[in-house]
Amino acid sequence: EEIQRETAYPDGKVEKVLKNGCHLIFFPNGTWKKVGSDGKTITITFFNGDVKQIMPDQTVIYYYADAKTTHTTYSDGLEVLQFSNGQIEKHYPDGKKEITFPDQTIKNLFTDGQEESIFPDGTIVRVQRDGTKTIEFNNGQRELHTSQFKRREYPDGTVKTVYMNGQQETKYVSGRVRVKDKDGNIIMDAKL
């Protein structure tokens, strides 16, 4: 681009105004700033390689050179971080966070303390504030983990519960109930 005028300041800063209306400002430490001809698009390239862009809609894009990470802040408050390993985090204005891991697992962290993870195979894990965990498998099975027991529910209606003391209880659709002690010995096997 052709330079319309160039000004050198006593502090070492140099400003160049291009014919297209862009302003380039060079600082003595190696940092430089470009103000677009619209006066609203600003790019600052820092001496350490970091780059900050301010867009006309006030979106701010900051690239951290050492970490190879981009942090974008939108005018509505949404923040998106993109890491060099492919992980993407979205921080919403209401406090919710959504993390997409390199393997495409998605983890949602809700403001009320609940968590939800969605795995690439379709498995969904939900954790409540009290630590209760629900796992929904893509084969139709479901597990519930509480501080007192772990329970697996099968698509055919069978329910197997393992209590913290090691006792196991299996309820079948037919009405049959089988209970085993912690060592696997059958305590009860009856149709109710």
Contacts in CASP RR format, 6 or more apart in sequence:
PFRMAT RR
TARGET T0000
AUTHOR 0000-0000-0000
METHOD contacts of the structure
MODEL  1
EEIQRETAYPDGKVEKVLKNGCHLIFFPNGTWKKVGSDGKTITITFFNGD
VKQIMPDQTVIYYYADAKTTHTTYSDGLEVLQFSNGQIEKHYPDGKKEIT
FPDQTIKNLFTDGQEESIFPDGTIVRVQRDGTKTIEFNNGQRELHTSQFK
RREYPDGTVKTVYMNGQQETKYVSGRVRVKDKDGNIIMDAKL
1 18 0 8 1.000
1 19 0 8 1.000
1 20 0 8 1.000
1 22 0 8 1.000
2 18 0 8 1.000
2 19 0 8 1.000
3 16 0 8 1.000
3 17 0 8 1.000
3 18 0 8 1.000
3 19 0 8 1.000
4 17 0 8 1.000
4 18 0 8 1.000
4 19 0 8 1.000
4 21 0 8 1.000
5 16 0 8 1.000
5 17 0 8 1.000
6 14 0 8 1.000
6 15 0 8 1.000
6 16 0 8 1.000
6 17 0 8 1.000
7 14 0 8 1.000
7 15 0 8 1.000
7 16 0 8 1.000
8 14 0 8 1.000
9 15 0 8 1.000
11 28 0 8 1.000
12 27 0 8 1.000
12 28 0 8 1.000
13 25 0 8 1.000
13 26 0 8 1.000
13 27 0 8 1.000
13 28 0 8 1.000
14 25 0 8 1.000
14 26 0 8 1.000
15 23 0 8 1.000
15 24 0 8 1.000
15 25 0 8 1.000
15 26 0 8 1.000
16 23 0 8 1.000
16 24 0 8 1.000
16 25 0 8 1.000
16 26 0 8 1.000
17 23 0 8 1.000
17 24 0 8 1.000
18 24 0 8 1.000
20 37 0 8 1.000
21 36 0 8 1.000
21 37 0 8 1.000
22 34 0 8 1.000
22 35 0 8 1.000
22 36 0 8 1.000
22 37 0 8 1.000
23 33 0 8 1.000
23 34 0 8 1.000
23 35 0 8 1.000
23 36 0 8 1.000
24 32 0 8 1.000
24 33 0 8 1.000
24 34 0 8 1.000
25 32 0 8 1.000
25 33 0 8 1.000
25 34 0 8 1.000
25 35 0 8 1.000
26 32 0 8 1.000
27 33 0 8 1.000
29 47 0 8 1.000
30 47 0 8 1.000
31 44 0 8 1.000
31 45 0 8 1.000
31 46 0 8 1.000
31 47 0 8 1.000
32 44 0 8 1.000
32 45 0 8 1.000
33 42 0 8 1.000
33 43 0 8 1.000
33 44 0 8 1.000
33 45 0 8 1.000
34 42 0 8 1.000
34 43 0 8 1.000
34 44 0 8 1.000
34 45 0 8 1.000
35 41 0 8 1.000
35 42 0 8 1.000
36 42 0 8 1.000
38 56 0 8 1.000
40 54 0 8 1.000
40 55 0 8 1.000
40 56 0 8 1.000
41 53 0 8 1.000
41 54 0 8 1.000
41 55 0 8 1.000
41 56 0 8 1.000
42 52 0 8 1.000
42 53 0 8 1.000
42 54 0 8 1.000
43 51 0 8 1.000
43 52 0 8 1.000
43 53 0 8 1.000
43 54 0 8 1.000
44 51 0 8 1.000
44 52 0 8 1.000
44 53 0 8 1.000
45 51 0 8 1.000
46 52 0 8 1.000
48 65 0 8 1.000
48 66 0 8 1.000
49 65 0 8 1.000
50 62 0 8 1.000
50 63 0 8 1.000
50 64 0 8 1.000
50 65 0 8 1.000
51 61 0 8 1.000
51 62 0 8 1.000
51 63 0 8 1.000
51 65 0 8 1.000
52 60 0 8 1.000
52 61 0 8 1.000
52 62 0 8 1.000
52 63 0 8 1.000
53 60 0 8 1.000
53 61 0 8 1.000
53 62 0 8 1.000
54 60 0 8 1.000
55 61 0 8 1.000
57 75 0 8 1.000
58 75 0 8 1.000
59 72 0 8 1.000
59 73 0 8 1.000
59 74 0 8 1.000
59 75 0 8 1.000
60 72 0 8 1.000
60 73 0 8 1.000
61 70 0 8 1.000
61 71 0 8 1.000
61 72 0 8 1.000
62 70 0 8 1.000
62 71 0 8 1.000
62 72 0 8 1.000
62 73 0 8 1.000
63 69 0 8 1.000
63 70 0 8 1.000
63 71 0 8 1.000
64 70 0 8 1.000
64 71 0 8 1.000
67 83 0 8 1.000
67 84 0 8 1.000
68 83 0 8 1.000
68 84 0 8 1.000
69 81 0 8 1.000
69 82 0 8 1.000
69 83 0 8 1.000
69 84 0 8 1.000
70 80 0 8 1.000
70 81 0 8 1.000
70 82 0 8 1.000
71 79 0 8 1.000
71 80 0 8 1.000
71 81 0 8 1.000
72 79 0 8 1.000
72 80 0 8 1.000
72 81 0 8 1.000
72 82 0 8 1.000
73 79 0 8 1.000
74 80 0 8 1.000
76 93 0 8 1.000
77 92 0 8 1.000
77 93 0 8 1.000
78 90 0 8 1.000
78 91 0 8 1.000
78 92 0 8 1.000
78 93 0 8 1.000
79 90 0 8 1.000
79 91 0 8 1.000
80 88 0 8 1.000
80 89 0 8 1.000
80 90 0 8 1.000
80 91 0 8 1.000
81 88 0 8 1.000
81 89 0 8 1.000
81 91 0 8 1.000
82 88 0 8 1.000
83 89 0 8 1.000
85 102 0 8 1.000
86 102 0 8 1.000
87 99 0 8 1.000
87 100 0 8 1.000
87 101 0 8 1.000
87 102 0 8 1.000
88 99 0 8 1.000
88 100 0 8 1.000
89 97 0 8 1.000
89 98 0 8 1.000
89 99 0 8 1.000
89 100 0 8 1.000
90 97 0 8 1.000
90 98 0 8 1.000
90 99 0 8 1.000
91 97 0 8 1.000
92 98 0 8 1.000
94 111 0 8 1.000
95 111 0 8 1.000
96 108 0 8 1.000
96 109 0 8 1.000
96 110 0 8 1.000
96 111 0 8 1.000
97 108 0 8 1.000
97 109 0 8 1.000
98 106 0 8 1.000
98 107 0 8 1.000
98 108 0 8 1.000
98 109 0 8 1.000
99 106 0 8 1.000
99 107 0 8 1.000
99 108 0 8 1.000
99 109 0 8 1.000
100 106 0 8 1.000
101 107 0 8 1.000
103 120 0 8 1.000
104 120 0 8 1.000
105 117 0 8 1.000
105 118 0 8 1.000
105 119 0 8 1.000
105 120 0 8 1.000
106 117 0 8 1.000
106 118 0 8 1.000
107 115 0 8 1.000
107 116 0 8 1.000
107 117 0 8 1.000
107 118 0 8 1.000
108 115 0 8 1.000
108 116 0 8 1.000
108 117 0 8 1.000
108 118 0 8 1.000
109 115 0 8 1.000
110 116 0 8 1.000
112 129 0 8 1.000
113 129 0 8 1.000
114 126 0 8 1.000
114 127 0 8 1.000
114 128 0 8 1.000
114 129 0 8 1.000
115 125 0 8 1.000
115 126 0 8 1.000
115 127 0 8 1.000
116 124 0 8 1.000
116 125 0 8 1.000
116 126 0 8 1.000
116 127 0 8 1.000
117 124 0 8 1.000
117 125 0 8 1.000
118 124 0 8 1.000
119 125 0 8 1.000
121 138 0 8 1.000
122 138 0 8 1.000
123 135 0 8 1.000
123 136 0 8 1.000
123 137 0 8 1.000
123 138 0 8 1.000
124 135 0 8 1.000
124 136 0 8 1.000
125 133 0 8 1.000
125 134 0 8 1.000
125 135 0 8 1.000
125 136 0 8 1.000
126 133 0 8 1.000
126 134 0 8 1.000
126 135 0 8 1.000
126 136 0 8 1.000
127 133 0 8 1.000
128 134 0 8 1.000
131 146 0 8 1.000
131 147 0 8 1.000
132 144 0 8 1.000
132 145 0 8 1.000
132 146 0 8 1.000
133 143 0 8 1.000
133 144 0 8 1.000
133 145 0 8 1.000
134 142 0 8 1.000
134 143 0 8 1.000
134 144 0 8 1.000
134 145 0 8 1.000
135 142 0 8 1.000
135 143 0 8 1.000
135 144 0 8 1.000
135 145 0 8 1.000
136 142 0 8 1.000
137 143 0 8 1.000
139 155 0 8 1.000
140 154 0 8 1.000
140 155 0 8 1.000
141 152 0 8 1.000
141 153 0 8 1.000
141 154 0 8 1.000
141 155 0 8 1.000
142 152 0 8 1.000
142 153 0 8 1.000
143 150 0 8 1.000
143 151 0 8 1.000
143 152 0 8 1.000
143 153 0 8 1.000
144 150 0 8 1.000
144 151 0 8 1.000
144 153 0 8 1.000
147 164 0 8 1.000
148 163 0 8 1.000
148 164 0 8 1.000
149 161 0 8 1.000
149 162 0 8 1.000
149 163 0 8 1.000
149 164 0 8 1.000
150 161 0 8 1.000
150 162 0 8 1.000
151 159 0 8 1.000
151 160 0 8 1.000
151 161 0 8 1.000
151 162 0 8 1.000
152 159 0 8 1.000
152 160 0 8 1.000
152 161 0 8 1.000
153 159 0 8 1.000
154 160 0 8 1.000
156 173 0 8 1.000
157 172 0 8 1.000
157 173 0 8 1.000
158 170 0 8 1.000
158 171 0 8 1.000
158 172 0 8 1.000
158 173 0 8 1.000
159 170 0 8 1.000
159 171 0 8 1.000
160 168 0 8 1.000
160 169 0 8 1.000
160 170 0 8 1.000
160 171 0 8 1.000
161 168 0 8 1.000
161 169 0 8 1.000
161 170 0 8 1.000
161 171 0 8 1.000
162 168 0 8 1.000
163 169 0 8 1.000
165 182 0 8 1.000
166 181 0 8 1.000
166 182 0 8 1.000
167 179 0 8 1.000
167 180 0 8 1.000
167 181 0 8 1.000
167 182 0 8 1.000
167 187 0 8 1.000
168 179 0 8 1.000
168 180 0 8 1.000
168 184 0 8 1.000
169 177 0 8 1.000
169 178 0 8 1.000
169 179 0 8 1.000
169 180 0 8 1.000
170 177 0 8 1.000
170 178 0 8 1.000
170 179 0 8 1.000
171 177 0 8 1.000
172 178 0 8 1.000
174 191 0 8 1.000
175 191 0 8 1.000
175 192 0 8 1.000
176 189 0 8 1.000
176 190 0 8 1.000
176 191 0 8 1.000
176 192 0 8 1.000
177 188 0 8 1.000
177 189 0 8 1.000
177 190 0 8 1.000
177 191 0 8 1.000
177 192 0 8 1.000
178 186 0 8 1.000
178 188 0 8 1.000
178 189 0 8 1.000
179 186 0 8 1.000
179 187 0 8 1.000
179 188 0 8 1.000
179 189 0 8 1.000
180 186 0 8 1.000
180 187 0 8 1.000
181 187 0 8 1.000
END
